[in-house]
Amino acid sequence: MNREERVEDNQFYHVYNRGNDRKRIFCDESDYHAFLEKMKSLAVRYSVATPIYALMPNHYHLVALQNTGGNLSKMMGALATSAAKRYNLKYGHIGHLFQGPFRYKPVPEDAQWDVACYIHLNPVRAGLVEDPAEWRFSNFADYVGPMKVNQRYAAYVRQVLKNERMEKEYWKRVRLHLEGFLPPE
């Protein structure tokens, strides 16, 4: 996204960044937890809601909404600075943690579930877990757990995942057939 485009109040944004040279930014559980805790406290300070997020070993995704009078840019800048300082101190690293400033794209109302689904399925697509609820560094489990924030959304994500797996199996069978490993049906 063009950095000159202002972040508008009460608009959802897909916010993301990855490690410099695509390197890990979260090396152990404490790194994930520290980032999440800092993100939550900064969200309160800068009046930003983060209803969707997933932290991956070398990048993060979140959906953020800047409330009226809030400041998403300052929040993300403070979060990046905090994460970099913590990482450099802990791992004896010098220099940038992230490949650049955070990036963001507005999320139109008709694409909100699709973007949220993309974010929550990131750990599954990366082969880190079989089910998005198993990834402890996203908030998908909040949608299916005891609080059950939105069961319709959770069912939607599970259906997308089921369809992707069915399609993957179908194309695997087609490839095997074409390679002569399966007889025609």
Secondary structure, DSSP 8 states (H G I E B T S, - for coil): --TTS---TT-EEEEEEEBGGG--S--SHHHHHHHHHHHHHHHHHTTEEEEEEEEETTEEEEEEEE-TT--HHHHHHHHHHHHHHHHHHHHT--S-SBSSS-EEEE--GGGHHHHHHHHHHHHHHTTS-SSGGG-TTBSTHHHHSTT-S-HHHHHHHHHHHHHHHHHHHHHHHHHHHHTTSS---
